[in-house]
Amino acid sequence: RHADSADRLDEFARADLGDPVAAFLAGRAALHARRYDHAIAWLRRAEASPDVPARMRGSARLLLGMASDLLGRRPAALAWYGRAEDTDRFRADDAIRLFRARPCSADDLPRSSAG
C-alpha cells in the first residue's frame, strides 16, 4: 500500500517540480515505502523551497533526519534533527529527543495494512 501511494505521489510531484507541498508529500510517502534515497531527494526539494510553510519545513527536516538514520548516516541525521528543532512554528520535541537518543529504525515507520 505504501509503495502504491509513493508511486502516485512521485508522479504527482514530477508534474510540478516547483510545488514544495507535492515534493513534501512525495518524500513522506517514499519514506513510508522505505525508499529512503527518494525520500531524501523529495524532502530536500521541499525543505529548500522559500514557499514551503514553516511547519512543513520542520516536518521535512525531521523526516530527512529519519531517512538519513535509516541509511546509516547518523551525523547527517543529527544535523537534520537540530535544524528541525530550530524551525519556527514547528514542535516535535518528543520525536526529536527520541531520535537524538537513538537512531530511527524501520520499526518507527508506519506499517502497511496490506497483507
Secondary structure, DSSP 4 states (H G I P E B T S, - for coil): -HHHHHHHHHHHHHHTTT-HHHHHHHHHHHHHTT-HHHHHHHHHHHHH-TTS-HHHHHHHHHHHHHHHHHTT-HHHHHHHHHHHHTSTT---HHHHHHHHHS---GGGSPPP---
